[in-house]
Amino acid sequence: MFAPPFPKPGSCVAASPVEILLASAHDARTVVFLWSPLDAAGPRVVEVGEVVSSLAFRPDGEVLAIGTRDGAVRLLDLSSGRFGV
């Protein structure tokens, strides 16, 4: 069942422009949750290593930009699950 947690202060959410996928980060955590209603296993969890402050999908939906509180931006290739696109 697709039921992302209700966003709280300090949370961020981004929706993929090309598929049914949400990315979210909550409560000053260092992880990003990737939610798809088509995945019965639940969200995929991606460890970032720093507190996540912003999220944005590339227009083609293949890369997620993850901004962190330390000022860095990490690019996550969604097909491989690797950083540094």
C-alpha positions, 0 to 999 in steps of 0.5 A, a space after each residue: 500500500 502506498 502511504 508516505 508519512 505526512 511531511 513534517 517541518 524540515 521535510 522535503 518531497 519531490 515527484 518524478 516527472 515521468 513515472 509514479 515515484 516520490 522521493 522524501 526525506 523527513 525529520 533531519 535524517 540522512 536517508 531518502 525514501 523512494 516510494 512507488 505504489 507499484 512496489 509492494 515491498 515498500 519504499 527503497 531507502 538510500 543512505 546519503 550520509 548527511 542531513 537531507 535538505 532538498 530533493 529534485 528530479 531531473 526532467 527525464 526522471 533518471 536522476 535525483 538531486 539531493 541537497 544536504 545541509 552541508 551545502 553539497 548536492 549529490 546526484 543519484 542515478 535511479 537505475 543503478 542506485 549509485 551516486 556521482 552521475 
